[in-house]
């Protein structure tokens, strides 16, 4: 994919899963390429913006 100009980067430092990261414009292309290899895929998105919590909302 990257040889074709598609930004796709992977991480194996995530436990038993391999994460392939790309931009929103290329999600369908990257997902299809991985699925064509016979690998189960799931599409995830990055969370929203950071927020400062009040003390009563904090976990710690």
PDBQT receptor file of N, H, CA, C and O in Angstrom, charges set to zero:
ATOM      1  N   UNK A   1       0.823  -1.202   0.000  1.00  0.00    +0.000 N 
ATOM      2  CA  UNK A   1       0.000   0.000   0.000  1.00  0.00    +0.000 C 
ATOM      3  C   UNK A   1       0.862   1.260   0.000  1.00  0.00    +0.000 C 
ATOM      4  O   UNK A   1       0.605   2.196  -0.757  1.00  0.00    +0.000 OA
ATOM      5  N   UNK A   2       1.886   1.278   0.852  1.00  0.00    +0.000 N 
ATOM      6  H   UNK A   2       2.095   0.517   1.467  1.00  0.00    +0.000 HD
ATOM      7  CA  UNK A   2       2.712   2.484   0.949  1.00  0.00    +0.000 C 
ATOM      8  C   UNK A   2       3.452   2.750  -0.353  1.00  0.00    +0.000 C 
ATOM      9  O   UNK A   2       3.686   3.907  -0.703  1.00  0.00    +0.000 OA
ATOM     10  N   UNK A   3       3.825   1.696  -1.077  1.00  0.00    +0.000 N 
ATOM     11  H   UNK A   3       3.635   0.756  -0.793  1.00  0.00    +0.000 HD
ATOM     12  CA  UNK A   3       4.470   1.896  -2.379  1.00  0.00    +0.000 C 
ATOM     13  C   UNK A   3       3.528   2.580  -3.360  1.00  0.00    +0.000 C 
ATOM     14  O   UNK A   3       3.975   3.202  -4.324  1.00  0.00    +0.000 OA
ATOM     15  N   UNK A   4       2.227   2.467  -3.118  1.00  0.00    +0.000 N 
ATOM     16  H   UNK A   4       1.863   1.962  -2.336  1.00  0.00    +0.000 HD
ATOM     17  CA  UNK A   4       1.218   3.107  -3.961  1.00  0.00    +0.000 C 
ATOM     18  C   UNK A   4       0.789   4.460  -3.411  1.00  0.00    +0.000 C 
ATOM     19  O   UNK A   4      -0.153   5.068  -3.920  1.00  0.00    +0.000 OA
ATOM     20  N   UNK A   5       1.475   4.937  -2.372  1.00  0.00    +0.000 N 
ATOM     21  H   UNK A   5       2.240   4.444  -1.959  1.00  0.00    +0.000 HD
ATOM     22  CA  UNK A   5       1.163   6.246  -1.804  1.00  0.00    +0.000 C 
ATOM     23  C   UNK A   5       0.078   6.240  -0.749  1.00  0.00    +0.000 C 
ATOM     24  O   UNK A   5      -0.380   7.300  -0.323  1.00  0.00    +0.000 OA
ATOM     25  N   UNK A   6      -0.342   5.051  -0.317  1.00  0.00    +0.000 N 
ATOM     26  H   UNK A   6       0.030   4.189  -0.662  1.00  0.00    +0.000 HD
ATOM     27  CA  UNK A   6      -1.371   4.952   0.719  1.00  0.00    +0.000 C 
ATOM     28  C   UNK A   6      -0.673   4.924   2.076  1.00  0.00    +0.000 C 
ATOM     29  O   UNK A   6       0.139   4.034   2.326  1.00  0.00    +0.000 OA
ATOM     30  N   UNK A   7      -0.972   5.882   2.958  1.00  0.00    +0.000 N 
ATOM     31  H   UNK A   7      -1.632   6.605   2.754  1.00  0.00    +0.000 HD
ATOM     32  CA  UNK A   7      -0.332   5.887   4.268  1.00  0.00    +0.000 C 
ATOM     33  C   UNK A   7      -0.912   4.780   5.150  1.00  0.00    +0.000 C 
ATOM     34  O   UNK A   7      -2.061   4.862   5.585  1.00  0.00    +0.000 OA
ATOM     35  N   UNK A   8      -0.119   3.759   5.406  1.00  0.00    +0.000 N 
ATOM     36  H   UNK A   8       0.814   3.693   5.052  1.00  0.00    +0.000 HD
ATOM     37  CA  UNK A   8      -0.544   2.650   6.258  1.00  0.00    +0.000 C 
ATOM     38  C   UNK A   8       0.639   2.251   7.127  1.00  0.00    +0.000 C 
ATOM     39  O   UNK A   8       1.717   1.939   6.620  1.00  0.00    +0.000 OA
ATOM     40  N   UNK A   9       0.433   2.263   8.424  1.00  0.00    +0.000 N 
ATOM     41  H   UNK A   9      -0.443   2.517   8.836  1.00  0.00    +0.000 HD
ATOM     42  CA  UNK A   9       1.498   1.971   9.381  1.00  0.00    +0.000 C 
ATOM     43  C   UNK A   9       0.954   0.987  10.400  1.00  0.00    +0.000 C 
ATOM     44  O   UNK A   9      -0.206   1.089  10.798  1.00  0.00    +0.000 OA
ATOM     45  N   UNK A  10       1.772   0.036  10.830  1.00  0.00    +0.000 N 
ATOM     46  H   UNK A  10       2.714  -0.047  10.507  1.00  0.00    +0.000 HD
ATOM     47  CA  UNK A  10       1.281  -0.968  11.763  1.00  0.00    +0.000 C 
ATOM     48  C   UNK A  10       2.051  -0.934  13.067  1.00  0.00    +0.000 C 
ATOM     49  O   UNK A  10       3.171  -0.430  13.143  1.00  0.00    +0.000 OA
ATOM     50  N   UNK A  11       1.422  -1.484  14.085  1.00  0.00    +0.000 N 
ATOM     51  H   UNK A  11       0.512  -1.894  14.023  1.00  0.00    +0.000 HD
ATOM     52  CA  UNK A  11       2.046  -1.616  15.396  1.00  0.00    +0.000 C 
ATOM     53  C   UNK A  11       1.732  -2.999  15.935  1.00  0.00    +0.000 C 
ATOM     54  O   UNK A  11       0.581  -3.435  15.915  1.00  0.00    +0.000 OA
ATOM     55  N   UNK A  12       2.753  -3.684  16.415  1.00  0.00    +0.000 N 
ATOM     56  H   UNK A  12       3.688  -3.329  16.431  1.00  0.00    +0.000 HD
ATOM     57  CA  UNK A  12       2.548  -4.975  17.071  1.00  0.00    +0.000 C 
ATOM     58  C   UNK A  12       2.792  -4.853  18.566  1.00  0.00    +0.000 C 
ATOM     59  O   UNK A  12       2.768  -5.853  19.284  1.00  0.00    +0.000 OA
ATOM     60  N   UNK A  13       3.024  -3.644  19.035  1.00  0.00    +0.000 N 
ATOM     61  H   UNK A  13       3.043  -2.832  18.451  1.00  0.00    +0.000 HD
ATOM     62  CA  UNK A  13       3.268  -3.400  20.456  1.00  0.00    +0.000 C 
ATOM     63  C   UNK A  13       1.943  -3.120  21.163  1.00  0.00    +0.000 C 
ATOM     64  O   UNK A  13       1.844  -2.208  21.983  1.00  0.00    +0.000 OA
ATOM     65  N   UNK A  14       0.930  -3.916  20.834  1.00  0.00    +0.000 N 
ATOM     66  H   UNK A  14       1.011  -4.657  20.168  1.00  0.00    +0.000 HD
ATOM     67  CA  UNK A  14      -0.410  -3.690  21.360  1.00  0.00    +0.000 C 
ATOM     68  C   UNK A  14      -1.005  -4.957  21.948  1.00  0.00    +0.000 C 
ATOM     69  O   UNK A  14      -2.226  -5.080  22.048  1.00  0.00    +0.000 OA
ATOM     70  N   UNK A  15      -0.164  -5.895  22.333  1.00  0.00    +0.000 N 
ATOM     71  H   UNK A  15       0.827  -5.795  22.252  1.00  0.00    +0.000 HD
ATOM     72  CA  UNK A  15      -0.667  -7.163  22.842  1.00  0.00    +0.000 C 
ATOM     73  C   UNK A  15      -0.815  -8.163  21.716  1.00  0.00    +0.000 C 
ATOM     74  O   UNK A  15       0.039  -8.249  20.833  1.00  0.00    +0.000 OA
ATOM     75  N   UNK A  16      -1.896  -8.917  21.748  1.00  0.00    +0.000 N 
ATOM     76  H   UNK A  16      -2.589  -8.847  22.465  1.00  0.00    +0.000 HD
ATOM     77  CA  UNK A  16      -2.097  -9.977  20.756  1.00  0.00    +0.000 C 
ATOM     78  C   UNK A  16      -2.610  -9.457  19.418  1.00  0.00    +0.000 C 
ATOM     79  O   UNK A  16      -2.680 -10.218  18.453  1.00  0.00    +0.000 OA
ATOM     80  N   UNK A  17      -2.965  -8.199  19.343  1.00  0.00    +0.000 N 
ATOM     81  H   UNK A  17      -2.909  -7.581  20.127  1.00  0.00    +0.000 HD
ATOM     82  CA  UNK A  17      -3.530  -7.616  18.125  1.00  0.00    +0.000 C 
ATOM     83  C   UNK A  17      -2.482  -6.837  17.352  1.00  0.00    +0.000 C 
ATOM     84  O   UNK A  17      -1.521  -6.321  17.922  1.00  0.00    +0.000 OA
ATOM     85  N   UNK A  18      -2.682  -6.763  16.053  1.00  0.00    +0.000 N 
ATOM     86  H   UNK A  18      -3.463  -7.182  15.590  1.00  0.00    +0.000 HD
ATOM     87  CA  UNK A  18      -1.870  -5.892  15.205  1.00  0.00    +0.000 C 
ATOM     88  C   UNK A  18      -2.760  -4.738  14.780  1.00  0.00    +0.000 C 
ATOM     89  O   UNK A  18      -3.857  -4.953  14.266  1.00  0.00    +0.000 OA
ATOM     90  N   UNK A  19      -2.296  -3.525  14.992  1.00  0.00    +0.000 N 
ATOM     91  H   UNK A  19      -1.404  -3.350  15.410  1.00  0.00    +0.000 HD
ATOM     92  CA  UNK A  19      -3.053  -2.344  14.591  1.00  0.00    +0.000 C 
ATOM     93  C   UNK A  19      -2.444  -1.761  13.336  1.00  0.00    +0.000 C 
ATOM     94  O   UNK A  19      -1.231  -1.564  13.260  1.00  0.00    +0.000 OA
ATOM     95  N   UNK A  20      -3.282  -1.484  12.350  1.00  0.00    +0.000 N 
ATOM     96  H   UNK A  20      -4.267  -1.644  12.411  1.00  0.00    +0.000 HD
ATOM     97  CA  UNK A  20      -2.852  -0.813  11.128  1.00  0.00    +0.000 C 
ATOM     98  C   UNK A  20      -3.509   0.553  11.138  1.00  0.00    +0.000 C 
ATOM     99  O   UNK A  20      -4.734   0.665  11.173  1.00  0.00    +0.000 OA
ATOM    100  N   UNK A  21      -2.697   1.578  11.107  1.00  0.00    +0.000 N 
ATOM    101  H   UNK A  21      -1.701   1.487  11.079  1.00  0.00    +0.000 HD
ATOM    102  CA  UNK A  21      -3.185   2.955  11.175  1.00  0.00    +0.000 C 
ATOM    103  C   UNK A  21      -3.081   3.607   9.808  1.00  0.00    +0.000 C 
ATOM    104  O   UNK A  21      -2.134   3.367   9.058  1.00  0.00    +0.000 OA
ATOM    105  N   UNK A  22      -4.063   4.431   9.497  1.00  0.00    +0.000 N 
ATOM    106  H   UNK A  22      -4.832   4.626  10.105  1.00  0.00    +0.000 HD
ATOM    107  CA  UNK A  22      -4.069   5.180   8.248  1.00  0.00    +0.000 C 
ATOM    108  C   UNK A  22      -4.879   6.449   8.466  1.00  0.00    +0.000 C 
ATOM    109  O   UNK A  22      -5.334   6.716   9.578  1.00  0.00    +0.000 OA
ATOM    110  N   UNK A  23      -5.055   7.218   7.427  1.00  0.00    +0.000 N 
ATOM    111  H   UNK A  23      -4.685   7.001   6.524  1.00  0.00    +0.000 HD
ATOM    112  CA  UNK A  23      -5.874   8.423   7.518  1.00  0.00    +0.000 C 
ATOM    113  C   UNK A  23      -7.316   8.091   7.129  1.00  0.00    +0.000 C 
ATOM    114  O   UNK A  23      -7.579   7.064   6.503  1.00  0.00    +0.000 OA
ATOM    115  N   UNK A  24      -8.234   8.963   7.504  1.00  0.00    +0.000 N 
ATOM    116  H   UNK A  24      -8.021   9.797   8.013  1.00  0.00    +0.000 HD
ATOM    117  CA  UNK A  24      -9.657   8.737   7.227  1.00  0.00    +0.000 C 
ATOM    118  C   UNK A  24      -9.921   8.550   5.731  1.00  0.00    +0.000 C 
ATOM    119  O   UNK A  24     -10.819   7.799   5.349  1.00  0.00    +0.000 OA
ATOM    120  N   UNK A  25      -9.150   9.225   4.895  1.00  0.00    +0.000 N 
ATOM    121  H   UNK A  25      -8.422   9.835   5.206  1.00  0.00    +0.000 HD
ATOM    122  CA  UNK A  25      -9.350   9.131   3.442  1.00  0.00    +0.000 C 
ATOM    123  C   UNK A  25      -9.039   7.743   2.890  1.00  0.00    +0.000 C 
ATOM    124  O   UNK A  25      -9.516   7.389   1.812  1.00  0.00    +0.000 OA
ATOM    125  N   UNK A  26      -8.248   6.958   3.609  1.00  0.00    +0.000 N 
ATOM    126  H   UNK A  26      -7.860   7.246   4.484  1.00  0.00    +0.000 HD
ATOM    127  CA  UNK A  26      -7.776   5.678   3.086  1.00  0.00    +0.000 C 
ATOM    128  C   UNK A  26      -8.301   4.464   3.849  1.00  0.00    +0.000 C 
ATOM    129  O   UNK A  26      -7.865   3.342   3.590  1.00  0.00    +0.000 OA
ATOM    130  N   UNK A  27      -9.216   4.667   4.770  1.00  0.00    +0.000 N 
ATOM    131  H   UNK A  27      -9.570   5.578   4.980  1.00  0.00    +0.000 HD
ATOM    132  CA  UNK A  27      -9.697   3.565   5.613  1.00  0.00    +0.000 C 
ATOM    133  C   UNK A  27     -10.246   2.413   4.780  1.00  0.00    +0.000 C 
ATOM    134  O   UNK A  27      -9.867   1.262   5.000  1.00  0.00    +0.000 OA
ATOM    135  N   UNK A  28     -11.118   2.693   3.844  1.00  0.00    +0.000 N 
ATOM    136  H   UNK A  28     -11.426   3.627   3.665  1.00  0.00    +0.000 HD
ATOM    137  CA  UNK A  28     -11.748   1.626   3.061  1.00  0.00    +0.000 C 
ATOM    138  C   UNK A  28     -10.716   0.829   2.272  1.00  0.00    +0.000 C 
ATOM    139  O   UNK A  28     -10.786  -0.399   2.217  1.00  0.00    +0.000 OA
ATOM    140  N   UNK A  29      -9.775   1.512   1.672  1.00  0.00    +0.000 N 
ATOM    141  H   UNK A  29      -9.717   2.510   1.717  1.00  0.00    +0.000 HD
ATOM    142  CA  UNK A  29      -8.731   0.848   0.872  1.00  0.00    +0.000 C 
ATOM    143  C   UNK A  29      -7.855  -0.040   1.749  1.00  0.00    +0.000 C 
ATOM    144  O   UNK A  29      -7.575  -1.184   1.392  1.00  0.00    +0.000 OA
ATOM    145  N   UNK A  30      -7.425   0.480   2.888  1.00  0.00    +0.000 N 
ATOM    146  H   UNK A  30      -7.653   1.410   3.178  1.00  0.00    +0.000 HD
ATOM    147  CA  UNK A  30      -6.558  -0.290   3.779  1.00  0.00    +0.000 C 
ATOM    148  C   UNK A  30      -7.319  -1.473   4.369  1.00  0.00    +0.000 C 
ATOM    149  O   UNK A  30      -6.785  -2.581   4.429  1.00  0.00    +0.000 OA
ATOM    150  N   UNK A  31      -8.543  -1.256   4.800  1.00  0.00    +0.000 N 
ATOM    151  H   UNK A  31      -8.977  -0.356   4.751  1.00  0.00    +0.000 HD
ATOM    152  CA  UNK A  31      -9.340  -2.346   5.370  1.00  0.00    +0.000 C 
ATOM    153  C   UNK A  31      -9.544  -3.453   4.349  1.00  0.00    +0.000 C 
ATOM    154  O   UNK A  31      -9.425  -4.632   4.682  1.00  0.00    +0.000 OA
ATOM    155  N   UNK A  32      -9.848  -3.090   3.119  1.00  0.00    +0.000 N 
ATOM    156  H   UNK A  32      -9.945  -2.132   2.848  1.00  0.00    +0.000 HD
ATOM    157  CA  UNK A  32     -10.062  -4.089   2.071  1.00  0.00    +0.000 C 
ATOM    158  C   UNK A  32      -8.792  -4.887   1.800  1.00  0.00    +0.000 C 
ATOM    159  O   UNK A  32      -8.850  -6.102   1.615  1.00  0.00    +0.000 OA
ATOM    160  N   UNK A  33      -7.657  -4.219   1.774  1.00  0.00    +0.000 N 
ATOM    161  H   UNK A  33      -7.610  -3.232   1.924  1.00  0.00    +0.000 HD
ATOM    162  CA  UNK A  33      -6.392  -4.909   1.512  1.00  0.00    +0.000 C 
ATOM    163  C   UNK A  33      -6.066  -5.904   2.621  1.00  0.00    +0.000 C 
ATOM    164  O   UNK A  33      -5.607  -7.012   2.345  1.00  0.00    +0.000 OA
ATOM    165  N   UNK A  34      -6.300  -5.517   3.866  1.00  0.00    +0.000 N 
ATOM    166  H   UNK A  34      -6.673  -4.617   4.090  1.00  0.00    +0.000 HD
ATOM    167  CA  UNK A  34      -6.039  -6.419   4.989  1.00  0.00    +0.000 C 
ATOM    168  C   UNK A  34      -7.035  -7.580   4.978  1.00  0.00    +0.000 C 
ATOM    169  O   UNK A  34      -6.647  -8.728   5.192  1.00  0.00    +0.000 OA
ATOM    170  N   UNK A  35      -8.303  -7.291   4.734  1.00  0.00    +0.000 N 
ATOM    171  H   UNK A  35      -8.618  -6.358   4.560  1.00  0.00    +0.000 HD
ATOM    172  CA  UNK A  35      -9.330  -8.336   4.684  1.00  0.00    +0.000 C 
ATOM    173  C   UNK A  35      -9.052  -9.327   3.553  1.00  0.00    +0.000 C 
ATOM    174  O   UNK A  35      -9.311 -10.521   3.702  1.00  0.00    +0.000 OA
ATOM    175  N   UNK A  36      -8.530  -8.845   2.427  1.00  0.00    +0.000 N 
ATOM    176  H   UNK A  36      -8.321  -7.874   2.305  1.00  0.00    +0.000 HD
ATOM    177  CA  UNK A  36      -8.205  -9.725   1.305  1.00  0.00    +0.000 C 
ATOM    178  C   UNK A  36      -7.124 -10.741   1.664  1.00  0.00    +0.000 C 
ATOM    179  O   UNK A  36      -6.990 -11.765   0.996  1.00  0.00    +0.000 OA
ATOM    180  N   UNK A  37      -6.357 -10.463   2.712  1.00  0.00    +0.000 N 
ATOM    181  H   UNK A  37      -6.466  -9.631   3.255  1.00  0.00    +0.000 HD
ATOM    182  CA  UNK A  37      -5.336 -11.402   3.181  1.00  0.00    +0.000 C 
ATOM    183  C   UNK A  37      -5.929 -12.480   4.082  1.00  0.00    +0.000 C 
ATOM    184  O   UNK A  37      -5.219 -13.384   4.524  1.00  0.00    +0.000 OA
ATOM    185  N   UNK A  38      -7.232 -12.385   4.354  1.00  0.00    +0.000 N 
ATOM    186  H   UNK A  38      -7.808 -11.651   3.995  1.00  0.00    +0.000 HD
ATOM    187  CA  UNK A  38      -7.899 -13.350   5.213  1.00  0.00    +0.000 C 
ATOM    188  C   UNK A  38      -7.848 -13.000   6.688  1.00  0.00    +0.000 C 
ATOM    189  O   UNK A  38      -8.138 -13.835   7.544  1.00  0.00    +0.000 OA
ATOM    190  N   UNK A  39      -7.479 -11.762   6.981  1.00  0.00    +0.000 N 
ATOM    191  H   UNK A  39      -7.243 -11.084   6.285  1.00  0.00    +0.000 HD
ATOM    192  CA  UNK A  39      -7.375 -11.305   8.360  1.00  0.00    +0.000 C 
ATOM    193  C   UNK A  39      -8.684 -10.640   8.765  1.00  0.00    +0.000 C 
ATOM    194  O   UNK A  39      -9.227  -9.819   8.025  1.00  0.00    +0.000 OA
ATOM    195  N   UNK A  40      -9.190 -10.999   9.948  1.00  0.00    +0.000 N 
ATOM    196  H   UNK A  40      -8.749 -11.665  10.550  1.00  0.00    +0.000 HD
ATOM    197  CA  UNK A  40     -10.393 -10.344  10.470  1.00  0.00    +0.000 C 
ATOM    198  C   UNK A  40     -10.064  -8.886  10.762  1.00  0.00    +0.000 C 
ATOM    199  O   UNK A  40      -9.031  -8.593  11.363  1.00  0.00    +0.000 OA
ATOM    200  N   UNK A  41     -10.924  -7.981  10.346  1.00  0.00    +0.000 N 
ATOM    201  H   UNK A  41     -11.763  -8.219   9.857  1.00  0.00    +0.000 HD
ATOM    202  CA  UNK A  41     -10.660  -6.555  10.544  1.00  0.00    +0.000 C 
ATOM    203  C   UNK A  41     -11.777  -5.897  11.340  1.00  0.00    +0.000 C 
ATOM    204  O   UNK A  41     -12.920  -6.352  11.347  1.00  0.00    +0.000 OA
ATOM    205  N   UNK A  42     -11.414  -4.834  11.998  1.00  0.00    +0.000 N 
ATOM    206  H   UNK A  42     -10.485  -4.464  11.993  1.00  0.00    +0.000 HD
ATOM    207  CA  UNK A  42     -12.357  -3.946  12.679  1.00  0.00    +0.000 C 
ATOM    208  C   UNK A  42     -11.857  -2.534  12.466  1.00  0.00    +0.000 C 
ATOM    209  O   UNK A  42     -10.653  -2.283  12.516  1.00  0.00    +0.000 OA
ATOM    210  N   UNK A  43     -12.762  -1.622  12.232  1.00  0.00    +0.000 N 
ATOM    211  H   UNK A  43     -13.740  -1.826  12.192  1.00  0.00    +0.000 HD
ATOM    212  CA  UNK A  43     -12.385  -0.222  12.027  1.00  0.00    +0.000 C 
ATOM    213  C   UNK A  43     -12.644   0.547  13.312  1.00  0.00    +0.000 C 
ATOM    214  O   UNK A  43     -13.748   0.512  13.856  1.00  0.00    +0.000 OA
ATOM    215  N   UNK A  44     -11.631   1.233  13.789  1.00  0.00    +0.000 N 
ATOM    216  H   UNK A  44     -10.734   1.261  13.347  1.00  0.00    +0.000 HD
ATOM    217  CA  UNK A  44     -11.704   2.050  14.996  1.00  0.00    +0.000 C 
ATOM    218  C   UNK A  44     -11.335   3.478  14.626  1.00  0.00    +0.000 C 
ATOM    219  O   UNK A  44     -10.639   3.709  13.637  1.00  0.00    +0.000 OA
ATOM    220  N   UNK A  45     -11.795   4.417  15.407  1.00  0.00    +0.000 N 
ATOM    221  H   UNK A  45     -12.361   4.229  16.211  1.00  0.00    +0.000 HD
ATOM    222  CA  UNK A  45     -11.437   5.816  15.192  1.00  0.00    +0.000 C 
ATOM    223  C   UNK A  45     -10.758   6.366  16.438  1.00  0.00    +0.000 C 
ATOM    224  O   UNK A  45     -10.866   5.806  17.529  1.00  0.00    +0.000 OA
ATOM    225  N   UNK A  46     -10.070   7.451  16.250  1.00  0.00    +0.000 N 
ATOM    226  H   UNK A  46      -9.981   7.906  15.364  1.00  0.00    +0.000 HD
ATOM    227  CA  UNK A  46      -9.398   8.123  17.357  1.00  0.00    +0.000 C 
ATOM    228  C   UNK A  46     -10.452   8.827  18.195  1.00  0.00    +0.000 C 
ATOM    229  O   UNK A  46     -11.425   9.356  17.657  1.00  0.00    +0.000 OA
ATOM    230  N   UNK A  47     -10.263   8.836  19.509  1.00  0.00    +0.000 N 
ATOM    231  H   UNK A  47      -9.473   8.406  19.945  1.00  0.00    +0.000 HD
ATOM    232  CA  UNK A  47     -11.202   9.498  20.412  1.00  0.00    +0.000 C 
ATOM    233  C   UNK A  47     -11.249  10.994  20.173  1.00  0.00    +0.000 C 
ATOM    234  O   UNK A  47     -10.477  11.539  19.384  1.00  0.00    +0.000 OA
ATOM    235  N   UNK A  48     -12.147  11.636  20.851  1.00  0.00    +0.000 N 
ATOM    236  H   UNK A  48     -12.775  11.194  21.492  1.00  0.00    +0.000 HD
ATOM    237  CA  UNK A  48     -12.331  13.078  20.716  1.00  0.00    +0.000 C 
ATOM    238  C   UNK A  48     -11.208  13.869  21.363  1.00  0.00    +0.000 C 
ATOM    239  O   UNK A  48     -10.193  13.301  21.766  1.00  0.00    +0.000 OA
ATOM    240  N   UNK A  49     -11.388  15.160  21.459  1.00  0.00    +0.000 N 
ATOM    241  H   UNK A  49     -12.213  15.621  21.131  1.00  0.00    +0.000 HD
ATOM    242  CA  UNK A  49     -10.340  16.022  22.014  1.00  0.00    +0.000 C 
ATOM    243  C   UNK A  49     -10.149  15.779  23.510  1.00  0.00    +0.000 C 
ATOM    244  O   UNK A  49     -11.042  15.279  24.194  1.00  0.00    +0.000 OA
ATOM    245  N   UNK A  50      -8.982  16.141  23.993  1.00  0.00    +0.000 N 
ATOM    246  H   UNK A  50      -8.257  16.547  23.437  1.00  0.00    +0.000 HD
ATOM    247  CA  UNK A  50      -8.688  16.014  25.423  1.00  0.00    +0.000 C 
ATOM    248  C   UNK A  50      -9.583  16.957  26.220  1.00  0.00    +0.000 C 
ATOM    249  O   UNK A  50     -10.004  18.003  25.724  1.00  0.00    +0.000 OA
ATOM    250  N   UNK A  51      -9.862  16.572  27.454  1.00  0.00    +0.000 N 
ATOM    251  H   UNK A  51      -9.520  15.723  27.857  1.00  0.00    +0.000 HD
ATOM    252  CA  UNK A  51     -10.687  17.402  28.328  1.00  0.00    +0.000 C 
ATOM    253  C   UNK A  51     -10.145  17.320  29.747  1.00  0.00    +0.000 C 
ATOM    254  O   UNK A  51      -9.677  16.266  30.179  1.00  0.00    +0.000 OA
ATOM    255  N   UNK A  52     -10.208  18.414  30.460  1.00  0.00    +0.000 N 
ATOM    256  H   UNK A  52     -10.588  19.270  30.109  1.00  0.00    +0.000 HD
ATOM    257  CA  UNK A  52      -9.821  18.446  31.865  1.00  0.00    +0.000 C 
ATOM    258  C   UNK A  52     -11.065  18.130  32.689  1.00  0.00    +0.000 C 
ATOM    259  O   UNK A  52     -12.088  18.803  32.567  1.00  0.00    +0.000 OA
ATOM    260  N   UNK A  53     -10.970  17.101  33.530  1.00  0.00    +0.000 N 
ATOM    261  H   UNK A  53     -10.139  16.554  33.629  1.00  0.00    +0.000 HD
ATOM    262  CA  UNK A  53     -12.107  16.679  34.343  1.00  0.00    +0.000 C 
ATOM    263  C   UNK A  53     -12.107  17.387  35.685  1.00  0.00    +0.000 C 
ATOM    264  O   UNK A  53     -11.055  17.736  36.221  1.00  0.00    +0.000 OA
ATOM    265  N   UNK A  54     -13.296  17.594  36.218  1.00  0.00    +0.000 N 
ATOM    266  H   UNK A  54     -14.151  17.311  35.783  1.00  0.00    +0.000 HD
ATOM    267  CA  UNK A  54     -13.412  18.081  37.589  1.00  0.00    +0.000 C 
ATOM    268  C   UNK A  54     -12.944  16.969  38.525  1.00  0.00    +0.000 C 
ATOM    269  O   UNK A  54     -12.949  15.798  38.146  1.00  0.00    +0.000 OA
ATOM    270  N   UNK A  55     -12.543  17.324  39.738  1.00  0.00    +0.000 N 
ATOM    271  H   UNK A  55     -12.539  18.276  40.046  1.00  0.00    +0.000 HD
ATOM    272  CA  UNK A  55     -12.041  16.339  40.694  1.00  0.00    +0.000 C 
ATOM    273  C   UNK A  55     -13.030  15.201  40.932  1.00  0.00    +0.000 C 
ATOM    274  O   UNK A  55     -12.612  14.055  41.096  1.00  0.00    +0.000 OA
ATOM    275  N   UNK A  56     -14.322  15.490  40.955  1.00  0.00    +0.000 N 
ATOM    276  H   UNK A  56     -14.662  16.421  40.821  1.00  0.00    +0.000 HD
ATOM    277  CA  UNK A  56     -15.312  14.444  41.219  1.00  0.00    +0.000 C 
ATOM    278  C   UNK A  56     -15.526  13.508  40.023  1.00  0.00    +0.000 C 
ATOM    279  O   UNK A  56     -16.183  12.476  40.164  1.00  0.00    +0.000 OA
ATOM    280  N   UNK A  57     -14.988  13.848  38.859  1.00  0.00    +0.000 N 
ATOM    281  H   UNK A  57     -14.454  14.686  38.744  1.00  0.00    +0.000 HD
ATOM    282  CA  UNK A  57     -15.094  13.006  37.669  1.00  0.00    +0.000 C 
ATOM    283  C   UNK A  57     -13.849  12.149  37.440  1.00  0.00    +0.000 C 
ATOM    284  O   UNK A  57     -13.888  11.189  36.671  1.00  0.00    +0.000 OA
ATOM    285  N   UNK A  58     -12.758  12.491  38.098  1.00  0.00    +0.000 N 
ATOM    286  H   UNK A  58     -12.726  13.271  38.723  1.00  0.00    +0.000 HD
ATOM    287  CA  UNK A  58     -11.488  11.807  37.871  1.00  0.00    +0.000 C 
ATOM    288  C   UNK A  58     -11.519  10.390  38.432  1.00  0.00    +0.000 C 
ATOM    289  O   UNK A  58     -12.192  10.127  39.429  1.00  0.00    +0.000 OA
ATOM    290  N   UNK A  59     -10.795   9.486  37.798  1.00  0.00    +0.000 N 
ATOM    291  H   UNK A  59     -10.248   9.700  36.988  1.00  0.00    +0.000 HD
ATOM    292  CA  UNK A  59     -10.729   8.104  38.256  1.00  0.00    +0.000 C 
ATOM    293  C   UNK A  59      -9.771   7.923  39.425  1.00  0.00    +0.000 C 
ATOM    294  O   UNK A  59      -9.946   7.006  40.228  1.00  0.00    +0.000 OA
ATOM    295  N   UNK A  60      -8.771   8.773  39.533  1.00  0.00    +0.000 N 
ATOM    296  H   UNK A  60      -8.628   9.517  38.880  1.00  0.00    +0.000 HD
ATOM    297  CA  UNK A  60      -7.748   8.609  40.572  1.00  0.00    +0.000 C 
ATOM    298  C   UNK A  60      -7.681   9.832  41.450  1.00  0.00    +0.000 C 
ATOM    299  O   UNK A  60      -6.878   9.880  42.382  1.00  0.00    +0.000 OA
TER     300      UNK A  60
